[in-house]
Amino acid sequence: MSTWLPLDKNIPWDSIQKPKVLQCHGDKDDMIGLPRALKAAKLLEAVLPDYQFKMYKGLDHTVNNEQELRDVEDFLSKVLRSEGSST
């Protein structure tokens, strides 16, 4: 949520497990601007097979959006369900 990858060049992409990732970002975030979020999104989309990016219109750098919270809840429910079924 409202994130970017400041040290992306230091991540050993070829040797890490590929986690499921949901990146959420508001288009009005003035702390971590949208260009930084989109740069991270482009990189993550290229290296992670199970990656999603969601942008929220009018949202700034806060957790004050019901749709974002529902999306995170849905994502975590799916990930936890799939992790539980593989054990």
HUTA-V277372 format. One record per residue. N is the residue number from 1. OMEGA is omega in whole degrees, -180 to 180 (NA if undefined). BURIAL is # if it has 9 or more other C-alpha atoms within 8 Angstrom, else .. Layout:
N OMEGA BURIAL
N OMEGA BURIAL
//
This chain:
1 -180 .
2 -173 #
3 175 #
4 -178 #
5 -178 .
6 -177 .
7 -174 .
8 -179 .
9 180 .
10 -178 .
11 179 .
12 -172 .
13 -177 .
14 -174 .
15 180 .
16 171 .
17 -178 .
18 -178 .
19 171 .
20 -175 #
21 169 .
22 177 #
23 179 #
24 -178 #
25 175 #
26 -179 #
27 178 #
28 -180 #
29 -179 #
30 177 .
31 174 .
32 -173 #
33 -179 #
34 178 #
35 177 .
36 179 #
37 -179 #
38 176 .
39 177 #
40 -180 #
41 -180 #
42 180 .
43 -178 .
44 178 #
45 -179 #
46 -174 .
47 -178 .
48 -179 #
49 -178 .
50 -175 .
51 176 #
52 174 .
53 177 #
54 179 .
55 -176 .
56 -177 #
57 176 .
58 -177 .
59 175 #
60 -175 #
61 -178 #
62 173 .
63 -175 .
64 -177 .
65 -177 .
66 -179 .
67 178 .
68 -180 #
69 176 #
70 179 .
71 178 .
72 179 #
73 179 .
74 180 .
75 -179 #
76 178 .
77 180 .
78 -179 .
79 -179 #
80 176 .
81 -178 .
82 177 .
83 -180 .
84 -179 .
85 -178 .
86 -180 .
87 NA .
//
